[in-house]
Amino acid sequence: MLRRACPDTSWEIINTGVTALNSHAIRLIAAECADYGPDAVLIYMGNNEVVGPYGPGSLLGGDAVPLPLIRAVTWLRSTRTGQALQSAADTVLRGTRPETWSGMDMFQQSRVAQEDPSLERVQRNFEENLRDIVRVLHHRGVPVILSTVASNLTDCPPLGSSPWRPDAALAAYDEGQALLAAGRLPAAAASLRHARDLDELRFRADSGVNAAIREIAEKEQVPLIEAEEDFLQMQLAAPPKAVPLFYEHVHFTFEGNLALASAFTSALADLWGGELPCLKPDFFASITRDDLAMDLGYSPLAEGYSVGAILAMKQKPPFLTQSGNAARVERWNKKLRSIDQALATTGLSEPIRRLEQAAEQCPRDGVLWYWLGRHYEDVGKPDAAIEAYRRSIDALPGNTAVLAHLGDLYRAQLRHAEAVAAYEQFLAIIPSHPDYRRKLNEERLNKQPAAASSDHALQP
């Protein structure tokens, strides 16, 4: 959106988000970001405060550790010495902790009730961490924009409840749905927020976390995007067949990402409008969804992969036992079938052409090259896919998705040495992945030259 508004300006957007992190680690990331002198920092965080490291719903425990000790341990783990100690501890504790990450189903027993006193500590720690993040950035002269955290309230019953395990959270959700159907929107909103706050599987930022964000924004005089309230109002006003903003509890669809990006872009226009007259809020309304999708490499093929991944997630707990899950799965299956039918009719020629054009215009955009590689693979052009993946790795070193595809393509072409190199880089980042460990071992064997034939064969 910024690039379309101001095409003569060079833009670099760095996403420092990492799966399952919370404010304890993000505090250190923000301090490091300040060293690079960014023009602005956009902060959207809060979903993992309970289930992430040192939260009461964490798999690793440690929720009773005082904040100063958490910070000391987090800092130590950011050093090579600390990482070596952590590796040694992991070896000793092997068998007492999960060997591999399998997703949200691992948290089935990590329930935290609303009245649990640990939630007050979570909110205090989050508030302290966020305050320190804002202050360290402001101390370096870096502008900050905060946002409350949106979650799916109208189409996501409590994850800790089920039709066979009804509780106060599910009752509040059902009440909210009834009020919504009756057109009583303010009352529906209150019940749906209450249902989220009562949910004992706390994968969504609750009212306490969002209240802390609002308080810090006010005290530190930081621009605030009200994503929690804005997304809820959009959901409440949406017609029955509207394009959803969320895939499940918190992850945005393209339309959800577009809504949040539009809010942040408008905030940046307010921040920089005097310096960049091209940043006019009314310009962003003229950008079409399809143009932005292709700018980002988000073609129907990419959307199909996203929907497929969500469907796989919904086949496992906690979604598997969530009230109404079967109907939501069928809706996403219907969406996937419509994408497949459209692709069968139109093919990939036009998406590939537009992706090629976008990648050439933004040659340092590793995501565009990655999706171009995926499209080349899908149409049976492995050599073009390899070249696209190489361009992606040049821009995004260490991207495991790209390394995995590269290794598999080299493997299929019997380019064993290159496959070994790709798999080794992948496993240096995710060392416990069993499939790619197996592939690496097989390719190492294939790489070895065949034994020379014997000079001592018997003559007839």
C-alpha positions as CSV (number, residue, x, y, z in Angstrom):
1,M,0.0,0.0,0.0
2,L,2.8,2.4,0.8
3,R,4.6,1.5,-2.4
4,R,1.6,2.2,-4.5
5,A,0.9,5.5,-2.7
6,C,4.5,6.7,-3.1
7,P,6.2,4.7,-5.9
8,D,9.2,7.0,-6.0
9,T,10.1,6.3,-2.3
10,S,12.1,3.2,-1.4
11,W,10.3,1.2,1.3
12,E,11.6,-1.5,3.5
13,I,9.2,-3.3,5.9
14,I,10.8,-5.8,8.3
15,N,8.5,-8.3,10.0
16,T,10.1,-9.4,13.3
17,G,7.1,-11.6,14.3
18,V,7.9,-15.1,15.4
19,T,5.5,-18.0,16.2
20,A,4.5,-18.4,19.8
21,L,6.6,-15.5,21.2
22,N,5.2,-13.1,23.8
23,S,6.2,-9.8,25.3
24,H,9.1,-11.2,27.3
25,A,11.1,-12.0,24.2
26,I,9.7,-9.2,22.1
27,R,11.1,-6.6,24.5
28,L,14.6,-7.7,23.5
29,I,13.7,-7.8,19.8
30,A,12.4,-4.2,20.0
31,A,15.5,-3.0,21.7
32,E,17.6,-4.5,18.9
33,C,15.3,-2.9,16.3
34,A,16.0,0.5,17.9
35,D,19.7,0.0,17.0
36,Y,18.8,0.1,13.3
37,G,17.2,3.5,13.5
38,P,13.8,2.6,11.9
39,D,11.5,5.4,10.8
40,A,8.6,3.8,12.8
41,V,7.8,0.7,14.7
42,L,4.3,-0.9,14.6
43,I,3.4,-3.1,17.5
44,Y,0.7,-5.7,17.4
45,M,1.1,-8.3,20.1
46,G,-0.7,-9.9,23.0
47,N,-2.2,-13.3,22.0
48,N,0.5,-15.4,23.5
49,E,0.9,-13.8,27.0
50,V,-0.8,-16.8,28.7
51,V,0.3,-19.7,26.6
52,G,3.7,-18.4,25.7
53,P,6.9,-18.6,27.7
54,Y,6.5,-18.0,31.4
55,G,2.7,-17.8,31.1
56,P,0.4,-19.8,33.3
57,G,-0.8,-21.8,30.3
58,S,2.7,-22.5,28.9
59,L,3.9,-26.0,28.3
60,L,7.3,-25.2,29.9
61,G,5.9,-23.8,33.2
62,G,7.7,-20.9,35.0
63,D,4.6,-18.7,35.4
64,A,5.4,-18.0,39.1
65,V,8.9,-16.7,38.2
66,P,9.3,-13.0,39.1
67,L,9.6,-10.6,36.2
68,P,13.2,-9.5,37.0
69,L,14.3,-13.2,36.9
70,I,12.3,-13.8,33.7
71,R,14.2,-10.9,32.1
72,A,17.6,-12.2,33.3
73,V,16.9,-15.7,31.9
74,T,15.5,-14.3,28.6
75,W,18.6,-12.1,28.1
76,L,20.9,-15.0,29.0
77,R,19.2,-17.2,26.4
78,S,19.9,-14.5,23.8
79,T,23.7,-15.1,24.2
80,R,25.8,-17.9,22.8
81,T,26.7,-19.0,26.3
82,G,23.0,-19.1,27.3
83,Q,22.1,-21.1,24.2
84,A,24.8,-23.6,24.9
85,L,23.5,-24.0,28.4
86,Q,20.0,-24.4,27.1
87,S,21.1,-27.1,24.6
88,A,22.7,-29.0,27.5
89,A,19.6,-28.7,29.6
90,D,17.4,-29.9,26.7
91,T,19.7,-33.0,26.4
92,V,19.4,-33.7,30.2
93,L,15.6,-33.1,30.2
94,R,14.9,-35.1,27.0
95,G,11.9,-37.3,27.6
96,T,10.3,-34.8,30.0
97,R,9.4,-32.3,27.3
98,P,7.8,-32.6,23.9
99,E,10.3,-33.6,21.3
100,T,8.4,-31.8,18.4
101,W,5.9,-29.0,18.1
102,S,2.6,-30.3,17.0
103,G,0.5,-27.2,17.5
104,M,-2.4,-26.1,19.6
105,D,-3.4,-29.7,20.5
106,M,-0.5,-29.8,22.9
107,F,-2.2,-27.3,25.2
108,Q,-5.4,-29.3,25.9
109,Q,-4.5,-29.5,29.6
110,S,-3.2,-26.0,29.9
111,R,-6.4,-24.4,31.1
112,V,-6.5,-21.2,33.0
113,A,-9.8,-20.0,34.5
114,Q,-10.7,-16.3,34.6
115,E,-10.5,-16.2,38.4
116,D,-7.0,-17.6,38.4
117,P,-4.8,-15.1,40.2
118,S,-2.0,-15.7,37.7
119,L,-3.9,-13.7,35.1
120,E,-3.3,-10.5,37.1
121,R,0.4,-11.3,37.0
122,V,0.2,-11.8,33.3
123,Q,-1.4,-8.4,32.8
124,R,1.2,-6.7,35.0
125,N,4.1,-8.3,33.2
126,F,2.7,-7.5,29.8
127,E,2.1,-3.9,30.9
128,E,5.7,-3.5,32.2
129,N,7.2,-5.1,29.0
130,L,5.1,-3.0,26.7
131,R,6.0,0.2,28.6
132,D,9.7,-0.6,28.4
133,I,9.4,-1.4,24.7
134,V,7.8,2.0,24.0
135,R,10.2,3.9,26.2
136,V,13.4,2.3,24.7
137,L,12.1,3.2,21.2
138,H,11.2,6.7,22.2
139,H,14.5,7.2,23.9
140,R,16.1,6.5,20.4
141,G,13.8,8.9,18.8
142,V,11.7,6.1,17.0
143,P,8.0,6.8,16.6
144,V,5.7,4.0,17.8
145,I,2.2,3.0,16.7
146,L,0.3,0.6,19.0
147,S,-2.8,-1.5,18.3
148,T,-5.2,-3.5,20.5
149,V,-5.5,-7.1,19.5
150,A,-8.5,-8.4,17.5
151,S,-9.8,-11.9,17.7
152,N,-12.7,-13.8,16.2
153,L,-15.6,-13.2,18.5
154,T,-18.7,-13.9,16.3
155,D,-17.6,-17.2,14.7
156,C,-15.3,-18.8,17.2
157,P,-16.9,-20.5,20.2
158,P,-14.7,-20.9,23.2
159,L,-11.8,-23.3,22.5
160,G,-11.9,-24.8,26.0
161,S,-15.6,-25.7,25.7
162,S,-17.4,-28.3,23.7
163,P,-21.0,-29.4,23.1
164,W,-20.2,-32.3,25.5
165,R,-18.6,-30.0,28.0
166,P,-20.9,-27.0,28.2
167,D,-19.7,-24.2,30.6
168,A,-20.2,-20.5,31.4
169,A,-18.0,-19.6,28.4
170,L,-20.1,-21.5,25.9
171,A,-23.3,-20.2,27.5
172,A,-22.1,-16.6,27.1
173,Y,-21.2,-17.3,23.4
174,D,-24.6,-18.8,22.7
175,E,-26.2,-15.8,24.4
176,G,-24.2,-13.5,22.2
177,Q,-25.2,-15.3,19.1
178,A,-28.9,-15.0,20.1
179,L,-28.6,-11.3,20.8
180,L,-26.8,-10.8,17.5
181,A,-29.6,-12.7,15.6
182,A,-32.1,-10.4,17.4
183,G,-30.2,-7.3,16.2
184,R,-29.2,-6.2,19.8
185,L,-25.6,-5.4,18.8
186,P,-24.2,-3.7,21.9
187,A,-25.5,-6.5,24.2
188,A,-24.2,-9.1,21.7
189,A,-20.8,-7.5,21.7
190,A,-20.7,-7.6,25.5
191,S,-21.6,-11.3,25.7
192,L,-19.2,-12.3,23.0
193,R,-16.3,-10.4,24.7
194,H,-17.3,-12.1,28.0
195,A,-17.3,-15.5,26.3
196,R,-13.7,-14.9,25.1
197,D,-12.6,-13.8,28.5
198,L,-14.1,-16.9,30.1
199,D,-12.4,-19.3,27.6
200,E,-10.0,-21.4,29.6
201,L,-7.8,-22.2,26.6
202,R,-6.3,-18.7,26.4
203,F,-5.0,-18.4,22.8
204,R,-6.7,-15.0,22.4
205,A,-5.7,-11.6,24.0
206,D,-8.4,-10.9,26.6
207,S,-9.9,-7.7,27.9
208,G,-7.1,-7.3,30.4
209,V,-4.3,-7.4,27.8
210,N,-6.2,-4.9,25.6
211,A,-6.9,-2.6,28.5
212,A,-3.1,-2.6,29.2
213,I,-2.4,-1.6,25.6
214,R,-4.9,1.3,25.8
215,E,-3.4,2.5,29.1
216,I,0.2,2.5,27.8
217,A,-0.9,4.3,24.6
218,E,-2.5,7.0,26.7
219,K,0.3,7.4,29.3
220,E,3.1,7.3,26.7
221,Q,1.2,9.4,24.2
222,V,1.4,6.8,21.4
223,P,-1.0,6.6,18.5
224,L,-3.5,3.7,19.0
225,I,-5.4,1.6,16.5
226,E,-8.5,0.1,18.0
227,A,-8.3,-3.2,16.2
228,E,-10.2,-5.2,18.9
229,E,-13.2,-2.9,18.7
230,D,-13.0,-2.2,15.0
231,F,-12.9,-5.8,14.0
232,L,-15.8,-6.7,16.3
233,Q,-17.9,-4.0,14.8
234,M,-17.1,-5.1,11.3
235,Q,-18.1,-8.7,12.3
236,L,-21.3,-7.6,14.0
237,A,-22.4,-5.6,10.9
238,A,-21.4,-8.2,8.3
239,P,-24.1,-10.0,6.3
240,P,-24.3,-13.8,6.7
241,K,-22.3,-14.6,3.5
242,A,-19.7,-11.9,4.0
243,V,-16.0,-12.8,3.4
244,P,-14.6,-13.7,6.8
245,L,-11.9,-11.6,8.5
246,F,-10.5,-14.6,10.4
247,Y,-9.7,-18.2,9.5
248,E,-10.2,-19.4,13.1
249,H,-9.6,-17.7,16.5
250,V,-7.0,-15.0,15.6
251,H,-5.3,-15.6,12.3
252,F,-6.5,-13.2,9.6
253,T,-7.7,-14.0,6.1
254,F,-6.4,-11.8,3.4
255,E,-9.4,-9.5,4.0
256,G,-8.5,-9.3,7.7
257,N,-4.9,-8.5,7.0
258,L,-6.0,-5.9,4.5
259,A,-8.2,-4.2,7.1
260,L,-5.4,-4.1,9.7
261,A,-2.8,-3.0,7.2
262,S,-5.2,-0.2,6.1
263,A,-5.5,1.0,9.7
264,F,-1.7,1.0,10.2
265,T,-1.1,2.7,6.8
266,S,-3.5,5.5,7.7
267,A,-1.7,5.9,11.0
268,L,1.6,6.2,9.2
269,A,0.0,8.8,6.8
270,D,-0.9,10.8,9.9
271,L,2.6,10.5,11.2
272,W,4.5,11.2,8.0
273,G,1.9,13.2,6.0
274,G,3.9,16.5,6.3
275,E,7.1,14.8,5.0
276,L,5.5,12.7,2.3
277,P,2.6,14.5,0.7
278,C,1.9,11.3,-1.4
279,L,0.6,9.6,1.7
280,K,-3.0,10.7,1.3
281,P,-5.6,8.6,3.3
282,D,-8.1,8.9,0.4
283,F,-5.6,7.3,-2.0
284,F,-5.6,4.0,-0.1
285,A,-9.3,3.6,-0.7
286,S,-8.7,3.5,-4.4
287,I,-6.3,0.5,-4.3
288,T,-8.1,-2.7,-5.3
289,R,-7.9,-5.9,-3.4
290,D,-6.7,-7.9,-6.5
291,D,-3.9,-5.4,-7.2
292,L,-2.6,-5.7,-3.6
293,A,-3.0,-9.5,-3.7
294,M,-0.7,-9.8,-6.7
295,D,1.7,-7.2,-5.3
296,L,2.1,-9.7,-2.4
297,G,2.2,-12.9,-4.4
298,Y,-1.2,-13.9,-3.0
299,S,-2.8,-15.6,-5.9
300,P,-5.7,-18.1,-5.9
301,L,-3.0,-20.9,-5.6
302,A,-1.6,-19.3,-2.5
303,E,-5.1,-18.8,-1.0
304,G,-5.7,-22.5,-1.6
305,Y,-2.6,-23.5,0.3
306,S,-3.7,-21.3,3.2
307,V,-7.2,-22.8,3.3
308,G,-5.7,-26.3,3.1
309,A,-3.5,-25.5,6.1
310,I,-6.4,-24.2,8.1
311,L,-8.5,-27.3,7.3
312,A,-5.7,-29.5,8.5
313,M,-5.6,-27.5,11.8
314,K,-9.3,-27.9,12.3
315,Q,-9.0,-31.6,12.2
316,K,-7.1,-31.6,15.5
317,P,-7.9,-30.4,19.0
318,P,-8.9,-28.0,20.3
319,F,-10.9,-27.2,17.1
320,L,-12.0,-30.8,16.7
321,T,-14.1,-30.6,19.8
322,Q,-15.2,-27.0,19.4
323,S,-18.9,-26.3,19.2
324,G,-20.1,-26.1,15.5
325,N,-16.7,-27.2,14.1
326,A,-18.2,-29.5,11.5
327,A,-20.1,-26.7,9.9
328,R,-17.1,-24.4,9.8
329,V,-15.0,-27.1,8.3
330,E,-17.6,-27.6,5.6
331,R,-17.6,-23.9,4.8
332,W,-13.8,-23.9,4.3
333,N,-14.0,-27.1,2.3
334,K,-16.6,-25.4,0.0
335,K,-14.2,-22.5,-0.3
336,L,-11.3,-24.8,-1.2
337,R,-13.4,-26.5,-3.9
338,S,-14.4,-23.2,-5.4
339,I,-10.7,-22.2,-5.6
340,D,-9.8,-25.5,-7.2
341,Q,-12.6,-25.2,-9.8
342,A,-11.5,-21.6,-10.6
343,L,-7.9,-22.7,-11.1
344,A,-9.0,-25.6,-13.3
345,T,-10.8,-23.1,-15.5
346,T,-8.4,-20.2,-15.6
347,G,-5.0,-21.9,-15.0
348,L,-1.9,-20.2,-13.7
349,S,-0.6,-18.3,-16.7
350,E,-2.0,-14.9,-15.6
351,P,-1.0,-15.2,-11.9
352,I,2.5,-16.3,-13.0
353,R,2.8,-13.3,-15.4
354,R,1.8,-10.9,-12.7
355,L,4.1,-12.5,-10.1
356,E,7.0,-12.3,-12.5
357,Q,6.3,-8.6,-13.1
358,A,6.0,-7.9,-9.3
359,A,9.2,-9.9,-8.5
360,E,11.2,-7.9,-11.1
361,Q,9.9,-4.7,-9.8
362,C,10.8,-5.7,-6.2
363,P,13.8,-8.0,-6.7
364,R,14.6,-8.0,-2.9
365,D,11.2,-9.3,-1.9
366,G,11.9,-12.9,-1.0
367,V,8.2,-13.7,-0.5
368,L,7.4,-12.8,-4.1
369,W,10.2,-15.1,-5.4
370,Y,9.0,-17.8,-3.0
371,W,5.5,-17.8,-4.4
372,L,6.7,-17.5,-7.9
373,G,8.7,-20.7,-7.2
374,R,5.6,-22.4,-5.9
375,H,3.7,-21.5,-9.0
376,Y,6.5,-22.8,-11.3
377,E,6.5,-26.1,-9.4
378,D,2.8,-26.4,-9.8
379,V,3.0,-26.0,-13.6
380,G,5.9,-28.4,-13.9
381,K,8.8,-26.0,-14.4
382,P,11.4,-27.2,-11.8
383,D,14.4,-25.3,-13.2
384,A,12.5,-22.0,-13.1
385,A,11.3,-22.9,-9.6
386,I,14.8,-23.5,-8.4
387,E,16.0,-20.2,-9.8
388,A,13.1,-18.4,-8.1
389,Y,13.9,-20.1,-4.8
390,R,17.5,-19.1,-5.1
391,R,16.4,-15.5,-5.5
392,S,14.2,-15.9,-2.5
393,I,17.0,-17.2,-0.3
394,D,19.3,-14.4,-1.4
395,A,16.7,-12.0,0.0
396,L,15.6,-14.1,3.0
397,P,18.5,-16.3,4.1
398,G,17.4,-19.1,6.4
399,N,13.8,-19.3,5.1
400,T,13.1,-22.9,6.0
401,A,10.1,-23.2,3.6
402,V,12.3,-22.2,0.7
403,L,15.1,-24.5,1.8
404,A,12.7,-27.4,2.0
405,H,11.4,-26.9,-1.5
406,L,14.9,-26.4,-2.9
407,G,16.1,-29.6,-1.3
408,D,13.2,-31.6,-2.6
409,L,13.6,-30.2,-6.1
410,Y,17.3,-31.0,-6.1
411,R,16.5,-34.5,-4.8
412,A,14.0,-35.1,-7.6
413,Q,16.6,-34.1,-10.2
414,L,19.2,-36.4,-8.5
415,R,21.4,-33.4,-7.7
416,H,22.5,-35.0,-4.4
417,A,25.2,-32.5,-3.3
418,E,22.9,-29.6,-3.7
419,A,20.1,-31.4,-2.0
420,V,22.4,-32.2,0.9
421,A,23.4,-28.5,1.2
422,A,19.8,-27.4,1.3
423,Y,18.7,-30.0,3.8
424,E,21.7,-29.2,6.0
425,Q,20.8,-25.5,6.1
426,F,17.2,-26.4,6.9
427,L,18.2,-28.7,9.8
428,A,20.6,-26.2,11.2
429,I,17.4,-24.1,11.9
430,I,15.0,-26.9,12.7
431,P,17.3,-29.8,13.8
432,S,14.5,-32.1,15.2
433,H,12.5,-32.4,11.9
434,P,12.3,-36.2,11.3
435,D,11.3,-36.1,7.6
436,Y,14.1,-33.8,6.6
437,R,16.7,-35.6,8.8
438,R,15.7,-38.8,6.9
439,K,16.0,-37.1,3.5
440,L,19.4,-35.7,4.4
441,N,20.7,-39.1,5.4
442,E,19.4,-40.6,2.2
443,E,21.0,-37.9,0.0
444,R,24.3,-38.2,1.8
445,L,24.3,-41.9,0.9
446,N,23.3,-41.1,-2.7
447,K,26.1,-38.4,-2.9
448,Q,28.8,-41.0,-2.2
449,P,30.5,-42.3,-5.4
450,A,29.7,-45.9,-6.3
451,A,32.4,-48.4,-5.3
452,A,34.9,-49.1,-8.0
453,S,34.4,-52.4,-9.7
454,S,36.9,-55.1,-8.7
455,D,40.0,-55.7,-10.8
456,H,40.1,-59.3,-9.5
457,A,37.0,-60.6,-11.2
458,L,37.4,-64.2,-12.3
459,Q,38.0,-64.7,-16.0
460,P,36.1,-67.4,-17.9
